[in-house]
């Protein structure tokens, strides 16, 4: 069985290869290691290997884990569906929120960030399916909602987040993500970042312009559920 360092090196090599294939610099991409279901000891080991960006999707687990590594200069990315009543807790550790997708959540974020000196970096999550349970704003409402996010004084709109299908339609979905991102950038030139791509499809995501990869099992291995 490969070690954590070996898996990280292997994934980073594949990322570098794909970036070169697309004539992209390594600085154009942020590799986020999804550490959910793994203890803080895994975060510490990955940190010792140079990882600084970590992703979590459940506040109860993430907040406890963040407390255990306060001595490390970690950038926490909250990538799961965020309940409005959890916003205050999440903002206690998260540097970036990837899942802003509804007015009630936006309102809660605006309340909690009203007096921030530095605005909070956020992505608007778009839903590419008909399943509302997956989270994300309907693509037909994306630009209107993004305008509301961009207008919020305590928030900095980085761009678009999406999850590609798990049914063999990844290329179709990444094509759509890239097209939606292009529309968003027309209205908001600085919102050029794309959070997309996971363990099974990150290379294809890079092909379509993803700037933030959310990679879990391919690096961390199987989780202890």
Phi and psi in degrees as GROMACS dihedral restraints (atoms count N, CA, C in turn):
[ dihedral_restraints ]
;  ai    aj    ak    al  type     phi  dphi    fc
    3     4     5     6     1   -72.5    20    10
    4     5     6     7     1   154.1    20    10
    6     7     8     9     1   -86.8    20    10
    7     8     9    10     1   168.6    20    10
    9    10    11    12     1   -58.8    20    10
   10    11    12    13     1   -44.0    20    10
   12    13    14    15     1   -65.3    20    10
   13    14    15    16     1   -36.8    20    10
   15    16    17    18     1   -67.7    20    10
   16    17    18    19     1   -41.8    20    10
   18    19    20    21     1   -66.0    20    10
   19    20    21    22     1   -41.4    20    10
   21    22    23    24     1   -61.6    20    10
   22    23    24    25     1   -45.3    20    10
   24    25    26    27     1   -63.1    20    10
   25    26    27    28     1   -40.1    20    10
   27    28    29    30     1   -65.5    20    10
   28    29    30    31     1   -43.7    20    10
   30    31    32    33     1   -66.3    20    10
   31    32    33    34     1   -43.1    20    10
   33    34    35    36     1   -62.9    20    10
   34    35    36    37     1   -34.7    20    10
   36    37    38    39     1   -65.9    20    10
   37    38    39    40     1   -41.1    20    10
   39    40    41    42     1   -66.7    20    10
   40    41    42    43     1   -38.1    20    10
   42    43    44    45     1   -63.2    20    10
   43    44    45    46     1   -47.5    20    10
   45    46    47    48     1   -60.9    20    10
   46    47    48    49     1   -41.4    20    10
   48    49    50    51     1   -62.8    20    10
   49    50    51    52     1   -42.2    20    10
   51    52    53    54     1   -70.4    20    10
   52    53    54    55     1   -37.1    20    10
   54    55    56    57     1   -61.6    20    10
   55    56    57    58     1   -44.0    20    10
   57    58    59    60     1   -62.8    20    10
   58    59    60    61     1   -39.4    20    10
   60    61    62    63     1   -60.2    20    10
   61    62    63    64     1   -31.1    20    10
   63    64    65    66     1  -100.0    20    10
   64    65    66    67     1    12.3    20    10
   66    67    68    69     1    54.6    20    10
   67    68    69    70     1    42.5    20    10
   69    70    71    72     1  -113.3    20    10
   70    71    72    73     1   147.7    20    10
   72    73    74    75     1   -84.0    20    10
   73    74    75    76     1   152.9    20    10
   75    76    77    78     1   -62.4    20    10
   76    77    78    79     1   -26.8    20    10
   78    79    80    81     1   -69.3    20    10
   79    80    81    82     1   -11.1    20    10
   81    82    83    84     1   -84.5    20    10
   82    83    84    85     1     0.3    20    10
   84    85    86    87     1  -136.3    20    10
   85    86    87    88     1   141.7    20    10
   87    88    89    90     1  -113.8    20    10
   88    89    90    91     1   120.7    20    10
   90    91    92    93     1   -95.0    20    10
   91    92    93    94     1   112.4    20    10
   93    94    95    96     1   -99.8    20    10
   94    95    96    97     1   125.1    20    10
   96    97    98    99     1   -92.4    20    10
   97    98    99   100     1   119.5    20    10
   99   100   101   102     1   -80.7    20    10
  100   101   102   103     1   115.6    20    10
  102   103   104   105     1  -106.3    20    10
  103   104   105   106     1    11.8    20    10
  105   106   107   108     1   -60.2    20    10
  106   107   108   109     1   144.4    20    10
  108   109   110   111     1    72.3    20    10
  109   110   111   112     1    -0.1    20    10
  111   112   113   114     1  -109.4    20    10
  112   113   114   115     1   146.4    20    10
  114   115   116   117     1   -72.3    20    10
  115   116   117   118     1   167.4    20    10
  117   118   119   120     1   -63.6    20    10
  118   119   120   121     1   -21.3    20    10
  120   121   122   123     1   -63.1    20    10
  121   122   123   124     1   -33.2    20    10
  123   124   125   126     1   -69.0    20    10
  124   125   126   127     1   -40.0    20    10
  126   127   128   129     1   -60.1    20    10
  127   128   129   130     1   -43.6    20    10
  129   130   131   132     1   -62.9    20    10
  130   131   132   133     1   -42.1    20    10
  132   133   134   135     1   -65.8    20    10
  133   134   135   136     1   -44.0    20    10
  135   136   137   138     1   -64.0    20    10
  136   137   138   139     1   -37.6    20    10
  138   139   140   141     1   -61.0    20    10
  139   140   141   142     1   -40.9    20    10
  141   142   143   144     1   -65.9    20    10
  142   143   144   145     1   -20.3    20    10
  144   145   146   147     1   -93.0    20    10
  145   146   147   148     1     4.4    20    10
  147   148   149   150     1   104.7    20    10
  148   149   150   151     1    -2.6    20    10
  150   151   152   153     1   -75.1    20    10
  151   152   153   154     1   134.6    20    10
  153   154   155   156     1  -122.7    20    10
  154   155   156   157     1   -22.1    20    10
  156   157   158   159     1  -105.7    20    10
  157   158   159   160     1   121.3    20    10
  159   160   161   162     1  -125.7    20    10
  160   161   162   163     1   145.3    20    10
  162   163   164   165     1  -115.6    20    10
  163   164   165   166     1   139.2    20    10
  165   166   167   168     1  -137.3    20    10
  166   167   168   169     1   153.6    20    10
  168   169   170   171     1  -128.7    20    10
  169   170   171   172     1     5.5    20    10
  171   172   173   174     1  -131.7    20    10
  172   173   174   175     1   121.3    20    10
  174   175   176   177     1   -62.1    20    10
  175   176   177   178     1   -42.0    20    10
  177   178   179   180     1   -57.4    20    10
  178   179   180   181     1   -44.8    20    10
  180   181   182   183     1   -72.0    20    10
  181   182   183   184     1   -45.0    20    10
  183   184   185   186     1   -65.9    20    10
  184   185   186   187     1   -42.4    20    10
  186   187   188   189     1   -64.6    20    10
  187   188   189   190     1   -39.4    20    10
  189   190   191   192     1   -67.0    20    10
  190   191   192   193     1   -41.7    20    10
  192   193   194   195     1   -65.8    20    10
  193   194   195   196     1   -41.2    20    10
  195   196   197   198     1   -61.3    20    10
  196   197   198   199     1   -37.8    20    10
  198   199   200   201     1   -63.6    20    10
  199   200   201   202     1   -30.7    20    10
  201   202   203   204     1   -78.8    20    10
  202   203   204   205     1   -12.2    20    10
  204   205   206   207     1  -126.5    20    10
  205   206   207   208     1    34.0    20    10
  207   208   209   210     1   -61.4    20    10
  208   209   210   211     1   -21.7    20    10
  210   211   212   213     1   -78.6    20    10
  211   212   213   214     1    -7.4    20    10
  213   214   215   216     1  -102.9    20    10
  214   215   216   217     1   146.9    20    10
  216   217   218   219     1   -88.2    20    10
  217   218   219   220     1    70.5    20    10
  219   220   221   222     1   -92.9    20    10
  220   221   222   223     1   140.9    20    10
  222   223   224   225     1  -100.3    20    10
  223   224   225   226     1   108.9    20    10
  225   226   227   228     1   -90.1    20    10
  226   227   228   229     1   129.5    20    10
  228   229   230   231     1  -110.4    20    10
  229   230   231   232     1   122.0    20    10
  231   232   233   234     1   -90.1    20    10
  232   233   234   235     1   116.7    20    10
  234   235   236   237     1  -114.3    20    10
  235   236   237   238     1    -2.6    20    10
  237   238   239   240     1   -96.3    20    10
  238   239   240   241     1   174.5    20    10
  240   241   242   243     1   -63.5    20    10
  241   242   243   244     1   129.8    20    10
  243   244   245   246     1  -108.6    20    10
  244   245   246   247     1   121.0    20    10
  246   247   248   249     1   -78.1    20    10
  247   248   249   250     1   142.0    20    10
  249   250   251   252     1   -58.4    20    10
  250   251   252   253     1   -34.7    20    10
  252   253   254   255     1   -76.9    20    10
  253   254   255   256     1    -2.8    20    10
  255   256   257   258     1  -103.3    20    10
  256   257   258   259     1    -2.3    20    10
  258   259   260   261     1   -58.8    20    10
  259   260   261   262     1   -48.0    20    10
  261   262   263   264     1   -58.8    20    10
  262   263   264   265     1   -43.1    20    10
  264   265   266   267     1   -64.4    20    10
  265   266   267   268     1   -46.6    20    10
  267   268   269   270     1   -62.6    20    10
  268   269   270   271     1   -38.1    20    10
  270   271   272   273     1   -70.8    20    10
  271   272   273   274     1    -8.1    20    10
  273   274   275   276     1   -72.5    20    10
  274   275   276   277     1   -16.8    20    10
  276   277   278   279     1  -138.2    20    10
  277   278   279   280     1   -26.9    20    10
  279   280   281   282     1   -79.2    20    10
  280   281   282   283     1   137.1    20    10
  282   283   284   285     1   -90.6    20    10
  283   284   285   286     1   -28.0    20    10
  285   286   287   288     1  -140.4    20    10
  286   287   288   289     1   137.4    20    10
  288   289   290   291     1  -110.1    20    10
  289   290   291   292     1   122.9    20    10
  291   292   293   294     1   -96.9    20    10
  292   293   294   295     1    -1.2    20    10
  294   295   296   297     1  -129.1    20    10
  295   296   297   298     1    40.7    20    10
  297   298   299   300     1   -77.9    20    10
  298   299   300   301     1   118.6    20    10
  300   301   302   303     1  -145.7    20    10
  301   302   303   304     1     6.6    20    10
  303   304   305   306     1  -159.3    20    10
  304   305   306   307     1   159.8    20    10
  306   307   308   309     1   -63.4    20    10
  307   308   309   310     1   -39.6    20    10
  309   310   311   312     1   -64.5    20    10
  310   311   312   313     1   -38.9    20    10
  312   313   314   315     1   -68.4    20    10
  313   314   315   316     1   -42.1    20    10
  315   316   317   318     1   -59.6    20    10
  316   317   318   319     1   -42.3    20    10
  318   319   320   321     1   -61.6    20    10
  319   320   321   322     1   -43.6    20    10
  321   322   323   324     1   -64.0    20    10
  322   323   324   325     1   -40.3    20    10
  324   325   326   327     1   -65.3    20    10
  325   326   327   328     1   -41.2    20    10
  327   328   329   330     1   -63.2    20    10
  328   329   330   331     1   -39.4    20    10
  330   331   332   333     1   -62.7    20    10
  331   332   333   334     1   -43.9    20    10
  333   334   335   336     1   -78.8    20    10
  334   335   336   337     1   -17.9    20    10
  336   337   338   339     1  -108.4    20    10
  337   338   339   340     1     5.5    20    10
  339   340   341   342     1   -57.7    20    10
  340   341   342   343     1   -33.3    20    10
  342   343   344   345     1  -109.2    20    10
  343   344   345   346     1    15.0    20    10
  345   346   347   348     1   -70.1    20    10
  346   347   348   349     1   141.5    20    10
  348   349   350   351     1   -73.8    20    10
  349   350   351   352     1   -46.0    20    10
  351   352   353   354     1  -104.9    20    10
  352   353   354   355     1   129.1    20    10
  354   355   356   357     1   -64.9    20    10
  355   356   357   358     1   154.4    20    10
  357   358   359   360     1   -83.0    20    10
  358   359   360   361     1   129.4    20    10
  360   361   362   363     1   -74.8    20    10
  361   362   363   364     1   130.0    20    10
  363   364   365   366     1  -139.7    20    10
  364   365   366   367     1   153.4    20    10
  366   367   368   369     1  -112.3    20    10
  367   368   369   370     1   146.2    20    10
  369   370   371   372     1   -88.8    20    10
  370   371   372   373     1   126.7    20    10
  372   373   374   375     1   -90.4    20    10
  373   374   375   376     1   131.6    20    10
  375   376   377   378     1  -112.1    20    10
  376   377   378   379     1   140.7    20    10
  378   379   380   381     1   -96.6    20    10
  379   380   381   382     1   121.0    20    10
  381   382   383   384     1   -92.4    20    10
  382   383   384   385     1     1.7    20    10
  384   385   386   387     1  -119.0    20    10
  385   386   387   388     1  -179.9    20    10
  387   388   389   390     1   -94.4    20    10
  388   389   390   391     1     3.9    20    10
  390   391   392   393     1   -93.3    20    10
  391   392   393   394     1   102.5    20    10
  393   394   395   396     1   -64.0    20    10
  394   395   396   397     1   -22.9    20    10
  396   397   398   399     1   -67.4    20    10
  397   398   399   400     1   -15.2    20    10
  399   400   401   402     1   -79.6    20    10
  400   401   402   403     1    -9.5    20    10
  402   403   404   405     1    81.2    20    10
  403   404   405   406     1   159.7    20    10
  405   406   407   408     1   109.5    20    10
  406   407   408   409     1   146.7    20    10
  408   409   410   411     1   -76.0    20    10
  409   410   411   412     1   146.5    20    10
  411   412   413   414     1   -60.5    20    10
  412   413   414   415     1   138.1    20    10
  414   415   416   417     1   -59.7    20    10
  415   416   417   418     1   -27.0    20    10
  417   418   419   420     1   -69.8    20    10
  418   419   420   421     1   -21.9    20    10
  420   421   422   423     1  -103.1    20    10
  421   422   423   424     1     3.2    20    10
  423   424   425   426     1   -57.7    20    10
  424   425   426   427     1   -52.9    20    10
  426   427   428   429     1   -65.9    20    10
  427   428   429   430     1   -38.7    20    10
  429   430   431   432     1   -65.1    20    10
  430   431   432   433     1   -44.0    20    10
  432   433   434   435     1   -68.3    20    10
  433   434   435   436     1   -40.2    20    10
  435   436   437   438     1   -60.7    20    10
  436   437   438   439     1   -34.7    20    10
  438   439   440   441     1   -63.1    20    10
  439   440   441   442     1   -39.5    20    10
  441   442   443   444     1   -65.2    20    10
  442   443   444   445     1   -42.1    20    10
  444   445   446   447     1   -64.7    20    10
  445   446   447   448     1   -46.3    20    10
  447   448   449   450     1   -63.3    20    10
  448   449   450   451     1   -26.7    20    10
  450   451   452   453     1   -83.7    20    10
  451   452   453   454     1   -11.0    20    10
  453   454   455   456     1   -72.4    20    10
  454   455   456   457     1   122.1    20    10
  456   457   458   459     1   -63.4    20    10
  457   458   459   460     1   -28.0    20    10
  459   460   461   462     1   -93.9    20    10
  460   461   462   463     1     6.4    20    10
  462   463   464   465     1  -122.5    20    10
  463   464   465   466     1   148.0    20    10
  465   466   467   468     1  -120.5    20    10
  466   467   468   469     1   110.4    20    10
  468   469   470   471     1   -75.0    20    10
  469   470   471   472     1   111.5    20    10
  471   472   473   474     1   -82.3    20    10
  472   473   474   475     1   -35.7    20    10
  474   475   476   477     1   157.6    20    10
  475   476   477   478     1  -141.3    20    10
  477   478   479   480     1  -115.6    20    10
  478   479   480   481     1   138.7    20    10
  480   481   482   483     1  -121.0    20    10
  481   482   483   484     1   140.7    20    10
  483   484   485   486     1  -154.7    20    10
  484   485   486   487     1   159.0    20    10
  486   487   488   489     1  -116.2    20    10
  487   488   489   490     1   122.3    20    10
  489   490   491   492     1   -71.2    20    10
  490   491   492   493     1   158.7    20    10
  492   493   494   495     1   -62.1    20    10
  493   494   495   496     1   156.6    20    10
  495   496   497   498     1  -103.7    20    10
  496   497   498   499     1    18.0    20    10
  498   499   500   501     1  -115.7    20    10
  499   500   501   502     1    27.3    20    10
  501   502   503   504     1    83.2    20    10
  502   503   504   505     1    11.0    20    10
  504   505   506   507     1  -110.9    20    10
  505   506   507   508     1    27.6    20    10
  507   508   509   510     1   -60.3    20    10
  508   509   510   511     1   -42.6    20    10
  510   511   512   513     1   -63.2    20    10
  511   512   513   514     1   -41.4    20    10
  513   514   515   516     1   -59.3    20    10
  514   515   516   517     1   -44.3    20    10
  516   517   518   519     1   -68.5    20    10
  517   518   519   520     1   -40.7    20    10
  519   520   521   522     1   -67.2    20    10
  520   521   522   523     1   -32.5    20    10
  522   523   524   525     1   -61.5    20    10
  523   524   525   526     1   -42.7    20    10
  525   526   527   528     1   -67.3    20    10
  526   527   528   529     1   -42.0    20    10
  528   529   530   531     1   -58.8    20    10
  529   530   531   532     1   -45.3    20    10
  531   532   533   534     1   -63.0    20    10
  532   533   534   535     1   -39.5    20    10
  534   535   536   537     1   -67.5    20    10
  535   536   537   538     1   -41.9    20    10
  537   538   539   540     1   -65.8    20    10
  538   539   540   541     1   -38.0    20    10
  540   541   542   543     1   -62.4    20    10
  541   542   543   544     1   -41.2    20    10
  543   544   545   546     1   -62.3    20    10
  544   545   546   547     1   -39.2    20    10
  546   547   548   549     1   -65.6    20    10
  547   548   549   550     1   -41.1    20    10
  549   550   551   552     1   -63.2    20    10
  550   551   552   553     1   -41.8    20    10
  552   553   554   555     1   -66.2    20    10
  553   554   555   556     1   -30.1    20    10
  555   556   557   558     1   -59.3    20    10
  556   557   558   559     1   -40.2    20    10
  558   559   560   561     1   -84.4    20    10
  559   560   561   562     1   -32.2    20    10
  561   562   563   564     1  -136.1    20    10
  562   563   564   565     1    86.1    20    10
  564   565   566   567     1   -55.5    20    10
  565   566   567   568     1   -28.7    20    10
  567   568   569   570     1   -82.2    20    10
  568   569   570   571     1   -12.7    20    10
  570   571   572   573     1   -88.0    20    10
  571   572   573   574     1    58.0    20    10
  573   574   575   576     1   -99.0    20    10
  574   575   576   577     1     3.3    20    10
  576   577   578   579     1   -91.6    20    10
  577   578   579   580     1   149.3    20    10
  579   580   581   582     1  -128.6    20    10
  580   581   582   583     1   117.1    20    10
  582   583   584   585     1   -95.4    20    10
  583   584   585   586     1   102.8    20    10
  585   586   587   588     1  -161.9    20    10
  586   587   588   589     1   155.2    20    10
  588   589   590   591     1   101.8    20    10
  589   590   591   592     1   122.9    20    10
  591   592   593   594     1  -127.9    20    10
  592   593   594   595     1  -165.2    20    10
  594   595   596   597     1   -55.1    20    10
  595   596   597   598     1   -37.4    20    10
  597   598   599   600     1   -89.6    20    10
  598   599   600   601     1   -13.3    20    10
  600   601   602   603     1  -141.5    20    10
  601   602   603   604     1    17.6    20    10
  603   604   605   606     1   -65.9    20    10
  604   605   606   607     1   -30.6    20    10
  606   607   608   609     1   -67.7    20    10
  607   608   609   610     1   -41.2    20    10
  609   610   611   612     1   -66.1    20    10
  610   611   612   613     1   -37.2    20    10
  612   613   614   615     1   -60.3    20    10
  613   614   615   616     1   -41.4    20    10
  615   616   617   618     1   -61.0    20    10
  616   617   618   619     1   -40.7    20    10
  618   619   620   621     1   -56.8    20    10
  619   620   621   622     1   -33.8    20    10
  621   622   623   624     1   -99.6    20    10
  622   623   624   625     1    16.0    20    10
  624   625   626   627     1    96.4    20    10
  625   626   627   628     1     9.9    20    10
  627   628   629   630     1   -57.7    20    10
  628   629   630   631     1   139.7    20    10
  630   631   632   633     1  -113.1    20    10
  631   632   633   634     1   -18.0    20    10
  633   634   635   636     1  -131.0    20    10
  634   635   636   637     1   110.9    20    10
  636   637   638   639     1   -95.5    20    10
  637   638   639   640     1   141.0    20    10
  639   640   641   642     1  -115.8    20    10
  640   641   642   643     1    91.3    20    10
  642   643   644   645     1  -110.0    20    10
  643   644   645   646     1   124.8    20    10
  645   646   647   648     1  -111.5    20    10
  646   647   648   649     1   -92.8    20    10
  648   649   650   651     1   -54.6    20    10
  649   650   651   652     1   -35.9    20    10
  651   652   653   654     1   -59.8    20    10
  652   653   654   655     1   -23.3    20    10
  654   655   656   657     1  -105.4    20    10
  655   656   657   658     1   -48.3    20    10
  657   658   659   660     1   -81.6    20    10
  658   659   660   661     1   -19.3    20    10
  660   661   662   663     1    84.2    20    10
  661   662   663   664     1  -175.3    20    10
  663   664   665   666     1   -64.2    20    10
  664   665   666   667     1   145.1    20    10
  666   667   668   669     1   -94.4    20    10
  667   668   669   670     1   149.9    20    10
  669   670   671   672     1   -88.1    20    10
  670   671   672   673     1    99.3    20    10
